[in-house]
Amino acid sequence: MPDNSDEQHISSALRAIAVLETIAAADGPLGLVELMDATGLPKPTVHRIVGQLLDAGLLLREAEGKRYAPGPRLASLGLAALTHVAWRAPRHAILKALVAEIGETCNLTLLDGTEVVYLDRVEAAWPLRLHFQTGSRVPAHCSASGKLLLALLPSRERKHILEALPFSYHTAHTITRRRDLEAALKRIRSERLSTDNEEYLDGTVCVAVPVESDKRRVPAALAVHAPTSRMTLKQALQCVPALRRAAARLAESFPE
């Protein structure tokens, strides 16, 4: 039988998890009052838990010092969980079926700060291919998935990332000015569709759609990409219906 101290440790851990879940699910940083309202915990308890989570790198404090957001350790934990075989297997099967249908490489990505990280990827059976492994990263401002995920962020969060973007140059088509990217993001937000027309790699095109369904929206993107020697951007856009169908199935494969 567990003693009272064991029960207290378990209860404290669950309260800390409740705070983490609340912050991770929010559209932006939260303050103590918002955390109290969402968790039902008293202010001293929330204050103590937040302090412990800050010390552990699981949370970050905003510059003003009164609001809190997911920290790097929590982001790493979330990515590790999503790439675990228990969750990856059903998503990988959906990607394989999509690649078999459209005949080109497809990938599933998440936004991590100013970069896009590959959550999963299935290569098409062609001799000419690009080699990106799970966990690979590419700049957000010059990738179809990155621009899509930026466009769909809450405005406050998007502004913070845009301020931190390095706008690195990769090809003659790379967007390197903030005002040009903001104009592109406005169009993408309206269309819920993004393209990369040789913006990151010369001779490569990409089209991305959001992973979402009627039941939920997941902050991930599904994309097809191919060398221009095999697929033009116009041809890639013809894959959008298949991409959207697969994206809806992928949304259902994520945990509640």
Buried (B, 14 or more C-beta within 10 A) or exposed (E): EEEEEEEEEEEBEEBBEBBBEBBBEBEBBBBBEBBBEBBEBEEEBBEBBBEEBBEEEBBBBBEEEEBBBBBEBBBEBBBEEBBEEEBBEBBBEBBEBBBEBBBBBBBBBBBBBBBBBBBBBBBBEEEEBBEBEBEBBBBBBBBBBBBBBBBBBEEEBBEBBBEEBEBEEBBEEBBBEEEEBBEBBEEBBEEBBBBBBBBBBEEBBBBBBBBBBEEEEBEBBBBBBBBBEEBEBEBBBEBBEBBBBBBBBBBBBBEE
